[in-house]
Amino acid sequence: MGWLLVDVVWILLFALLGRESHEGDTAALAVLGVAWPFLAGYAATALVVGLRRSPRSLGRGAVVWLGTVAGGMAIRTVLEGRLPETAFIVVALAFLGAGLVGWRLVALLVGRRRRAAAQPDEG
């Protein structure tokens, strides 16, 4: 379940850095106020795609990333009565993609490299 911790911490870091750079209020409740819509989007998407069965899957990670952003933005839109700013959507896509897909990509590449190194040299 370490993968879950990595994902959740990344979403919380996104909220923390956003609060810090815009409002300066990094109290736990303020950070959770930003994070919870994205955590809800993450949880719903992870359940639907069965992330638990294959947490390192790059494909499932990509779907969870997009579902996290879409779900978070949808909840924020309903709560605020307006669409989030385009810049916020772009930053959320970039930052959350880097974390939710990034570590899975690194794990895939490291796994391939280890398998290649374990293969006997045929030459």
N, C-alpha and C positions, 0 to 999 in steps of 0.2 A: 504493500500500500504506500510505499515511498513515493510512487509516481503521483498519487493523489495529493500528497503533501507539497510536492514541487509545484503542481498546477495551482493549488489553492494559495500558496505563498506568492506565486507570481501575480495572481489576480489581486491579492492584497497589496503587493508592492506597487502595482499599477495605480490603485486607489490612493495609497500613501503618497506617492510621488506627485500625483495630480493635486491632491489637497495641499501638499507642501508648496508646490509651484504657483498655485492660484490663490488659495485662501490663507495659507500658512497654518491652518488649524489641522494638526495631525493627531488630535485626541482619538482614542480608539473608536468612539461612537461616530465621529465625523468620517473616519476612514471606512468604517463599516457601512455608513450611509451611502457612500459612493460604491463600495464593493458589492453589496448584497444583490443588486440586480444582475450583475455579471456572474456572481456565484450561482444565482438561481438559473441563469441561462446555461452555465456550465453543467450544473447538476442535471437539468432536464435533458440536455443534449447527450451527456455522457451515458445516461440511462437508456436513451433511445438507441444509440449506436452500439451499446454494449461495450463501452470502453474498458470495463473491468476484465472482460475476457481477453483483451489484447491491448493493454495500456500503452505499449511501445509502438503500436501501429501508427505509421506516419499518416495513412489515409484517415483513420479514425481520429487522430489528433487534429488533422486539418478540419474535419467536419465539426469537431468539438470547439475548435477555435472560432469558426464562423458562427456556430450556434451560440457560443458565449457572447460574442459581440452583438449578434442580432437580438438575442434574448435580453441582454442588458439594455440595449438601445430601445427596444420595444417597451420594456417596463418603465424606463426613464421617460419616454414619450407620453405614456399614459399618466404617470405621476405628475409630470410638469405641464402637460397639456400642449406641448409643442415638440417638434423634432429637435434633437440635439444639433449643435453646431457641426458643420461639415468637418472643421478642423479636429473636433473631439472624436468624431467617428474615425477619421484617418489615423489619429494618434492611437486610439484604442485598437484598431486593426493591426497597426504596425507593432505596437508594444506587446499586445497579447499574442500575436502571431509569433513574434520572436521567442516568447517563452513557451507557449503551448505547443508549438510545432518545432521550435528550435532544439529543445533538448531531445526530442524524439529523432530528429534528423542526425544529431550528433551520436546518439545511441546506435542508430542504424549504420552510420559510417564506421564507428569504432568496432561494431560487431563484424562488419564485412572485413575490416582490416585484420582483426584477430583471426577470423576464419582463414583468410588468405595466408597469414603468417603460420598457421598451424598445418597448412597443406604441405606435403613433402615436395621438395623442389624436383621438378621433372625436366631436367636439362642436361 
